Amino acid sequence: MCRARPGGTPGLQDRPADPAGRSPSPAVPAGPRASYPARSAGRRALTLVVDLADPAAVVPLCEPFWLEFNAEVTVFPCMNAEDPATGIDRLGAD
């Protein structure tokens, strides 16, 4: 889950295509599973629920909020029961 406090009014859907012509990473979802606008500490806030195939995809997902909205971004990772087991198996493989 990615919570952002945007400073501007446009949404990500209003953002123009990448001027460098790069295509989005397949690990970054096309859209959020859910989004919840709210107020937090007297500021506008947005909570996005996304499903990431790769944990490293958090950076390209949050980068537009940092660069275009000068937003404060807080990430709360959530896992199902299989994710910790997979991580523990990776630790044993090293």
N, CA, C and O atoms as CSV, one atom per row, in Angstrom:
chain,resi,resn,atom,element,x,y,z
A,1,MET,N,N,0.853,-1.156,0.000
A,1,MET,CA,C,0.000,0.000,0.000
A,1,MET,C,C,0.902,1.223,0.000
A,1,MET,O,O,1.936,1.237,0.669
A,2,CYS,N,N,0.525,2.223,-0.729
A,2,CYS,CA,C,1.311,3.440,-0.859
A,2,CYS,C,C,0.429,4.618,-0.500
A,2,CYS,O,O,-0.591,4.844,-1.152
A,3,ARG,N,N,0.792,5.364,0.508
A,3,ARG,CA,C,0.001,6.522,0.912
A,3,ARG,C,C,0.778,7.772,0.507
A,3,ARG,O,O,1.950,7.922,0.851
A,4,ALA,N,N,0.128,8.649,-0.212
A,4,ALA,CA,C,0.786,9.869,-0.673
A,4,ALA,C,C,-0.059,11.078,-0.307
A,4,ALA,O,O,-1.288,11.013,-0.283
A,5,ARG,N,N,0.611,12.162,-0.029
A,5,ARG,CA,C,-0.061,13.426,0.236
A,5,ARG,C,C,0.296,14.380,-0.890
A,5,ARG,O,O,1.284,15.107,-0.788
A,6,PRO,N,N,-0.491,14.392,-1.967
A,6,PRO,CA,C,-0.130,15.224,-3.104
A,6,PRO,C,C,-0.269,16.705,-2.799
A,6,PRO,O,O,-1.173,17.121,-2.075
A,7,GLY,N,N,0.638,17.494,-3.363
A,7,GLY,CA,C,0.587,18.932,-3.189
A,7,GLY,C,C,-0.132,19.604,-4.344
A,7,GLY,O,O,-0.545,20.756,-4.210
A,8,GLY,N,N,-0.298,18.924,-5.481
A,8,GLY,CA,C,-0.971,19.489,-6.645
A,8,GLY,C,C,-2.344,18.878,-6.820
A,8,GLY,O,O,-2.709,17.934,-6.119
A,9,THR,N,N,-3.103,19.418,-7.757
A,9,THR,CA,C,-4.450,18.922,-7.962
A,9,THR,C,C,-4.584,17.856,-9.031
A,9,THR,O,O,-5.510,17.049,-8.941
A,10,PRO,N,N,-3.694,17.794,-10.072
A,10,PRO,CA,C,-3.918,16.781,-11.102
A,10,PRO,C,C,-3.688,15.380,-10.577
A,10,PRO,O,O,-2.878,15.173,-9.673
A,11,GLY,N,N,-4.392,14.426,-11.137
A,11,GLY,CA,C,-4.206,13.032,-10.762
A,11,GLY,C,C,-3.228,12.346,-11.694
A,11,GLY,O,O,-2.843,12.909,-12.719
A,12,LEU,N,N,-2.827,11.150,-11.350
A,12,LEU,CA,C,-1.888,10.415,-12.189
A,12,LEU,C,C,-2.471,10.151,-13.571
A,12,LEU,O,O,-1.724,10.080,-14.547
A,13,GLN,N,N,-3.791,10.003,-13.673
A,13,GLN,CA,C,-4.392,9.745,-14.969
A,13,GLN,C,C,-4.213,10.943,-15.897
A,13,GLN,O,O,-4.294,10.779,-17.115
A,14,ASP,N,N,-3.974,12.143,-15.365
A,14,ASP,CA,C,-3.777,13.339,-16.173
A,14,ASP,C,C,-2.326,13.518,-16.603
A,14,ASP,O,O,-2.018,14.425,-17.376
A,15,ARG,N,N,-1.439,12.671,-16.118
A,15,ARG,CA,C,-0.020,12.795,-16.386
A,15,ARG,C,C,0.268,12.413,-17.835
A,15,ARG,O,O,-0.217,11.380,-18.296
A,16,PRO,N,N,1.044,13.215,-18.568
A,16,PRO,CA,C,1.364,12.859,-19.951
A,16,PRO,C,C,2.269,11.640,-20.005
A,16,PRO,O,O,2.876,11.258,-19.004
A,17,ALA,N,N,2.353,11.043,-21.162
A,17,ALA,CA,C,3.220,9.879,-21.349
A,17,ALA,C,C,4.667,10.269,-21.069
A,17,ALA,O,O,5.028,11.443,-21.149
A,18,ASP,N,N,5.475,9.300,-20.747
A,18,ASP,CA,C,6.883,9.514,-20.443
A,18,ASP,C,C,7.565,10.152,-21.659
A,18,ASP,O,O,7.557,9.557,-22.737
A,19,PRO,N,N,8.161,11.360,-21.514
A,19,PRO,CA,C,8.773,12.019,-22.658
A,19,PRO,C,C,9.967,11.249,-23.223
A,19,PRO,O,O,10.308,11.419,-24.394
A,20,ALA,N,N,10.602,10.409,-22.410
A,20,ALA,CA,C,11.744,9.630,-22.897
A,20,ALA,C,C,11.288,8.414,-23.686
A,20,ALA,O,O,12.117,7.708,-24.260
A,21,GLY,N,N,9.984,8.156,-23.725
A,21,GLY,CA,C,9.467,7.036,-24.496
A,21,GLY,C,C,9.643,5.690,-23.813
A,21,GLY,O,O,9.480,4.646,-24.444
A,22,ARG,N,N,9.979,5.709,-22.517
A,22,ARG,CA,C,10.150,4.439,-21.799
A,22,ARG,C,C,8.800,3.811,-21.547
A,22,ARG,O,O,7.818,4.509,-21.295
A,23,SER,N,N,8.752,2.499,-21.614
A,23,SER,CA,C,7.513,1.810,-21.287
A,23,SER,C,C,7.540,1.442,-19.812
A,23,SER,O,O,8.613,1.213,-19.253
A,24,PRO,N,N,6.380,1.382,-19.174
A,24,PRO,CA,C,6.353,1.059,-17.747
A,24,PRO,C,C,6.856,-0.357,-17.482
A,24,PRO,O,O,6.735,-1.247,-18.324
A,25,SER,N,N,7.415,-0.539,-16.308
A,25,SER,CA,C,7.915,-1.849,-15.903
A,25,SER,C,C,6.750,-2.823,-15.743
A,25,SER,O,O,5.695,-2.434,-15.242
A,26,PRO,N,N,6.917,-4.086,-16.160
A,26,PRO,CA,C,5.826,-5.050,-15.963
A,26,PRO,C,C,5.543,-5.335,-14.492
A,26,PRO,O,O,4.478,-5.851,-14.153
A,27,ALA,N,N,6.496,-5.000,-13.612
A,27,ALA,CA,C,6.288,-5.235,-12.185
A,27,ALA,C,C,5.390,-4.174,-11.570
A,27,ALA,O,O,4.828,-4.388,-10.495
A,28,VAL,N,N,5.245,-3.018,-12.243
A,28,VAL,CA,C,4.394,-1.949,-11.739
A,28,VAL,C,C,2.994,-2.167,-12.287
A,28,VAL,O,O,2.821,-2.302,-13.499
A,29,PRO,N,N,1.993,-2.203,-11.415
A,29,PRO,CA,C,0.633,-2.464,-11.883
A,29,PRO,C,C,0.100,-1.331,-12.752
A,29,PRO,O,O,0.516,-0.181,-12.613
A,30,ALA,N,N,-0.821,-1.667,-13.647
A,30,ALA,CA,C,-1.414,-0.665,-14.528
A,30,ALA,C,C,-2.268,0.317,-13.737
A,30,ALA,O,O,-2.378,1.481,-14.122
A,31,GLY,N,N,-2.859,-0.117,-12.665
A,31,GLY,CA,C,-3.694,0.754,-11.841
A,31,GLY,C,C,-3.835,0.166,-10.455
A,31,GLY,O,O,-3.558,-1.015,-10.244
A,32,PRO,N,N,-4.264,0.983,-9.509
A,32,PRO,CA,C,-4.414,0.476,-8.139
A,32,PRO,C,C,-5.612,-0.454,-8.011
A,32,PRO,O,O,-6.573,-0.360,-8.775
A,33,ARG,N,N,-5.540,-1.348,-7.037
A,33,ARG,CA,C,-6.685,-2.209,-6.717
A,33,ARG,C,C,-7.794,-1.386,-6.085
A,33,ARG,O,O,-8.978,-1.647,-6.298
A,34,ALA,N,N,-7.392,-0.378,-5.299
A,34,ALA,CA,C,-8.350,0.517,-4.647
A,34,ALA,C,C,-7.644,1.833,-4.347
A,34,ALA,O,O,-6.424,1.863,-4.182
A,35,SER,N,N,-8.400,2.909,-4.276
A,35,SER,CA,C,-7.834,4.200,-3.882
A,35,SER,C,C,-8.828,4.898,-2.956
A,35,SER,O,O,-10.039,4.853,-3.170
A,36,TYR,N,N,-8.292,5.537,-1.930
A,36,TYR,CA,C,-9.115,6.183,-0.914
A,36,TYR,C,C,-8.602,7.599,-0.653
A,36,TYR,O,O,-7.593,7.762,0.034
A,37,PRO,N,N,-9.267,8.622,-1.179
A,37,PRO,CA,C,-8.869,9.990,-0.838
A,37,PRO,C,C,-9.356,10.318,0.572
A,37,PRO,O,O,-10.412,9.852,1.000
A,38,ALA,N,N,-8.581,11.117,1.279
A,38,ALA,CA,C,-8.938,11.473,2.654
A,38,ALA,C,C,-8.158,12.721,3.059
A,38,ALA,O,O,-7.442,13.312,2.251
A,39,ARG,N,N,-8.310,13.108,4.315
A,39,ARG,CA,C,-7.498,14.171,4.902
A,39,ARG,C,C,-6.639,13.561,5.986
A,39,ARG,O,O,-7.077,12.675,6.720
A,40,SER,N,N,-5.409,14.042,6.080
A,40,SER,CA,C,-4.492,13.568,7.111
A,40,SER,C,C,-3.679,14.761,7.593
A,40,SER,O,O,-2.992,15.412,6.805
A,41,ALA,N,N,-3.759,15.041,8.865
A,41,ALA,CA,C,-3.034,16.167,9.468
A,41,ALA,C,C,-3.354,17.473,8.747
A,41,ALA,O,O,-2.475,18.318,8.574
A,42,GLY,N,N,-4.612,17.643,8.324
A,42,GLY,CA,C,-5.032,18.865,7.672
A,42,GLY,C,C,-4.604,18.993,6.220
A,42,GLY,O,O,-4.754,20.061,5.626
A,43,ARG,N,N,-4.078,17.929,5.643
A,43,ARG,CA,C,-3.629,17.952,4.248
A,43,ARG,C,C,-4.378,16.894,3.452
A,43,ARG,O,O,-4.922,15.944,4.015
A,44,ARG,N,N,-4.397,17.070,2.134
A,44,ARG,CA,C,-5.003,16.046,1.291
A,44,ARG,C,C,-4.150,14.795,1.321
A,44,ARG,O,O,-2.921,14.875,1.334
A,45,ALA,N,N,-4.792,13.647,1.332
A,45,ALA,CA,C,-4.072,12.374,1.370
A,45,ALA,C,C,-4.747,11.402,0.406
A,45,ALA,O,O,-5.928,11.538,0.087
A,46,LEU,N,N,-3.984,10.437,-0.042
A,46,LEU,CA,C,-4.498,9.408,-0.929
A,46,LEU,C,C,-3.872,8.087,-0.522
A,46,LEU,O,O,-2.650,7.975,-0.429
A,47,THR,N,N,-4.700,7.094,-0.280
A,47,THR,CA,C,-4.210,5.752,0.012
A,47,THR,C,C,-4.474,4.887,-1.208
A,47,THR,O,O,-5.617,4.751,-1.645
A,48,LEU,N,N,-3.418,4.304,-1.757
A,48,LEU,CA,C,-3.527,3.403,-2.897
A,48,LEU,C,C,-3.214,1.991,-2.447
A,48,LEU,O,O,-2.250,1.773,-1.713
A,49,VAL,N,N,-4.009,1.040,-2.874
A,49,VAL,CA,C,-3.746,-0.370,-2.612
A,49,VAL,C,C,-3.341,-0.975,-3.947
A,49,VAL,O,O,-4.126,-0.987,-4.896
A,50,VAL,N,N,-2.109,-1.479,-4.017
A,50,VAL,CA,C,-1.589,-2.033,-5.266
A,50,VAL,C,C,-1.025,-3.423,-5.014
A,50,VAL,O,O,-0.654,-3.761,-3.890
A,51,ASP,N,N,-0.966,-4.218,-6.062
A,51,ASP,CA,C,-0.385,-5.552,-6.007
A,51,ASP,C,C,0.891,-5.524,-6.827
A,51,ASP,O,O,0.835,-5.382,-8.049
A,52,LEU,N,N,2.046,-5.659,-6.176
A,52,LEU,CA,C,3.331,-5.598,-6.860
A,52,LEU,C,C,3.911,-6.993,-7.011
A,52,LEU,O,O,3.996,-7.745,-6.040
A,53,ALA,N,N,4.309,-7.340,-8.229
A,53,ALA,CA,C,4.938,-8.635,-8.482
A,53,ALA,C,C,6.364,-8.650,-7.929
A,53,ALA,O,O,6.881,-9.707,-7.568
A,54,ASP,N,N,6.997,-7.478,-7.863
A,54,ASP,CA,C,8.380,-7.364,-7.415
A,54,ASP,C,C,8.465,-6.226,-6.403
A,54,ASP,O,O,8.018,-5.119,-6.705
A,55,PRO,N,N,9.021,-6.456,-5.216
A,55,PRO,CA,C,9.113,-5.387,-4.215
A,55,PRO,C,C,9.887,-4.166,-4.697
A,55,PRO,O,O,9.635,-3.057,-4.226
A,56,ALA,N,N,10.820,-4.345,-5.622
A,56,ALA,CA,C,11.593,-3.216,-6.143
A,56,ALA,C,C,10.730,-2.267,-6.967
A,56,ALA,O,O,11.162,-1.153,-7.262
A,57,ALA,N,N,9.533,-2.677,-7.344
A,57,ALA,CA,C,8.636,-1.837,-8.133
A,57,ALA,C,C,8.047,-0.695,-7.313
A,57,ALA,O,O,7.362,0.166,-7.867
A,58,VAL,N,N,8.297,-0.668,-6.016
A,58,VAL,CA,C,7.790,0.413,-5.172
A,58,VAL,C,C,8.364,1.754,-5.648
A,58,VAL,O,O,7.650,2.756,-5.676
A,59,VAL,N,N,9.636,1.775,-6.016
A,59,VAL,CA,C,10.276,3.040,-6.412
A,59,VAL,C,C,9.634,3.633,-7.663
A,59,VAL,O,O,9.218,4.791,-7.622
A,60,PRO,N,N,9.530,2.889,-8.789
A,60,PRO,CA,C,8.891,3.507,-9.958
A,60,PRO,C,C,7.411,3.808,-9.742
A,60,PRO,O,O,6.866,4.697,-10.397
A,61,LEU,N,N,6.762,3.098,-8.850
A,61,LEU,CA,C,5.360,3.381,-8.556
A,61,LEU,C,C,5.213,4.717,-7.824
A,61,LEU,O,O,4.310,5.497,-8.126
A,62,CYS,N,N,6.096,4.976,-6.868
A,62,CYS,CA,C,5.993,6.185,-6.048
A,62,CYS,C,C,6.704,7.392,-6.660
A,62,CYS,O,O,6.431,8.525,-6.264
A,63,GLU,N,N,7.603,7.175,-7.611
A,63,GLU,CA,C,8.397,8.267,-8.172
A,63,GLU,C,C,7.555,9.423,-8.721
A,63,GLU,O,O,7.912,10.575,-8.472
A,64,PRO,N,N,6.454,9.186,-9.456
A,64,PRO,CA,C,5.662,10.333,-9.925
A,64,PRO,C,C,5.111,11.193,-8.787
A,64,PRO,O,O,4.980,12.408,-8.936
A,65,PHE,N,N,4.790,10.576,-7.665
A,65,PHE,CA,C,4.302,11.347,-6.524
A,65,PHE,C,C,5.404,12.252,-5.988
A,65,PHE,O,O,5.152,13.407,-5.645
A,66,TRP,N,N,6.626,11.725,-5.915
A,66,TRP,CA,C,7.758,12.520,-5.423
A,66,TRP,C,C,8.091,13.653,-6.379
A,66,TRP,O,O,8.218,14.805,-5.963
A,67,LEU,N,N,8.234,13.332,-7.653
A,67,LEU,CA,C,8.719,14.319,-8.619
A,67,LEU,C,C,7.656,15.315,-9.073
A,67,LEU,O,O,7.938,16.510,-9.169
A,68,GLU,N,N,6.456,14.854,-9.351
A,68,GLU,CA,C,5.446,15.734,-9.928
A,68,GLU,C,C,4.581,16.431,-8.886
A,68,GLU,O,O,4.092,17.533,-9.134
A,69,PHE,N,N,4.384,15.815,-7.736
A,69,PHE,CA,C,3.507,16.391,-6.727
A,69,PHE,C,C,4.257,16.849,-5.483
A,69,PHE,O,O,3.657,17.439,-4.584
A,70,ASN,N,N,5.573,16.584,-5.418
A,70,ASN,CA,C,6.359,16.895,-4.227
A,70,ASN,C,C,5.678,16.314,-2.990
A,70,ASN,O,O,5.558,16.976,-1.959
A,71,ALA,N,N,5.235,15.068,-3.115
A,71,ALA,CA,C,4.433,14.421,-2.080
A,71,ALA,C,C,5.306,13.719,-1.039
A,71,ALA,O,O,6.427,13.293,-1.319
A,72,GLU,N,N,4.767,13.619,0.134
A,72,GLU,CA,C,5.344,12.789,1.192
A,72,GLU,C,C,4.729,11.403,1.018
A,72,GLU,O,O,3.510,11.251,1.090
A,73,VAL,N,N,5.561,10.402,0.792
A,73,VAL,CA,C,5.064,9.055,0.501
A,73,VAL,C,C,5.451,8.113,1.634
A,73,VAL,O,O,6.612,8.060,2.041
A,74,THR,N,N,4.475,7.376,2.135
A,74,THR,CA,C,4.701,6.362,3.158
A,74,THR,C,C,4.223,5.030,2.592
A,74,THR,O,O,3.123,4.949,2.045
A,75,VAL,N,N,5.036,3.989,2.718
A,75,VAL,CA,C,4.704,2.683,2.159
A,75,VAL,C,C,4.467,1.700,3.304
A,75,VAL,O,O,5.270,1.598,4.231
A,76,PHE,N,N,3.352,0.981,3.219
A,76,PHE,CA,C,3.017,-0.055,4.185
A,76,PHE,C,C,2.909,-1.379,3.439
A,76,PHE,O,O,1.869,-1.654,2.840
A,77,PRO,N,N,3.953,-2.208,3.457
A,77,PRO,CA,C,3.849,-3.489,2.746
A,77,PRO,C,C,2.913,-4.454,3.474
A,77,PRO,O,O,2.909,-4.531,4.703
A,78,CYS,N,N,2.138,-5.171,2.706
A,78,CYS,CA,C,1.223,-6.180,3.235
A,78,CYS,C,C,1.522,-7.493,2.543
A,78,CYS,O,O,1.825,-7.512,1.350
A,79,MET,N,N,1.441,-8.591,3.275
A,79,MET,CA,C,1.758,-9.898,2.707
A,79,MET,C,C,0.665,-10.904,3.022
A,79,MET,O,O,-0.056,-10.790,4.013
A,80,ASN,N,N,0.570,-11.883,2.150
A,80,ASN,CA,C,-0.291,-13.016,2.464
A,80,ASN,C,C,0.573,-14.074,3.162
A,80,ASN,O,O,1.764,-13.845,3.369
A,81,ALA,N,N,0.017,-15.194,3.519
A,81,ALA,CA,C,0.752,-16.222,4.282
A,81,ALA,C,C,1.894,-16.836,3.478
A,81,ALA,O,O,2.864,-17.318,4.064
A,82,GLU,N,N,1.801,-16.830,2.149
A,82,GLU,CA,C,2.850,-17.445,1.326
A,82,GLU,C,C,4.083,-16.558,1.194
A,82,GLU,O,O,5.188,-17.080,1.049
A,83,ASP,N,N,3.933,-15.239,1.238
A,83,ASP,CA,C,5.055,-14.325,1.033
A,83,ASP,C,C,6.167,-14.482,2.077
A,83,ASP,O,O,7.332,-14.557,1.689
A,84,PRO,N,N,5.865,-14.536,3.383
A,84,PRO,CA,C,6.960,-14.743,4.348
A,84,PRO,C,C,7.654,-16.087,4.150
A,84,PRO,O,O,8.870,-16.182,4.312
A,85,ALA,N,N,6.898,-17.121,3.804
A,85,ALA,CA,C,7.514,-18.434,3.584
A,85,ALA,C,C,8.477,-18.385,2.407
A,85,ALA,O,O,9.550,-18.986,2.458
A,86,THR,N,N,8.101,-17.675,1.350
A,86,THR,CA,C,8.991,-17.524,0.195
A,86,THR,C,C,10.247,-16.785,0.585
A,86,THR,O,O,11.344,-17.167,0.177
A,87,GLY,N,N,10.102,-15.713,1.383
A,87,GLY,CA,C,11.262,-14.954,1.838
A,87,GLY,C,C,12.187,-15.783,2.719
A,87,GLY,O,O,13.408,-15.676,2.606
A,88,ILE,N,N,11.620,-16.604,3.592
A,88,ILE,CA,C,12.435,-17.467,4.441
A,88,ILE,C,C,13.181,-18.494,3.603
A,88,ILE,O,O,14.338,-18.809,3.882
A,89,ASP,N,N,12.519,-19.014,2.576
A,89,ASP,CA,C,13.180,-19.979,1.675
A,89,ASP,C,C,14.353,-19.319,0.955
A,89,ASP,O,O,15.388,-19.954,0.756
A,90,ARG,N,N,14.207,-18.062,0.563
A,90,ARG,CA,C,15.306,-17.336,-0.103
A,90,ARG,C,C,16.483,-17.132,0.846
A,90,ARG,O,O,17.638,-17.179,0.423
A,91,LEU,N,N,16.193,-16.907,2.122
A,91,LEU,CA,C,17.280,-16.756,3.098
A,91,LEU,C,C,18.088,-18.048,3.207
A,91,LEU,O,O,19.315,-18.014,3.303
A,92,GLY,N,N,17.394,-19.184,3.190
A,92,GLY,CA,C,18.079,-20.456,3.290
A,92,GLY,C,C,18.891,-20.806,2.059
A,92,GLY,O,O,19.828,-21.601,2.137
A,93,ALA,N,N,18.539,-20.215,0.911
A,93,ALA,CA,C,19.246,-20.491,-0.340
A,93,ALA,C,C,20.589,-19.791,-0.421
A,93,ALA,O,O,21.441,-20.182,-1.220
A,94,ASP,N,N,20.795,-18.754,0.400
A,94,ASP,CA,C,22.048,-17.991,0.348
A,94,ASP,C,C,23.145,-18.704,1.009
A,94,ASP,O,O,24.268,-18.203,1.056
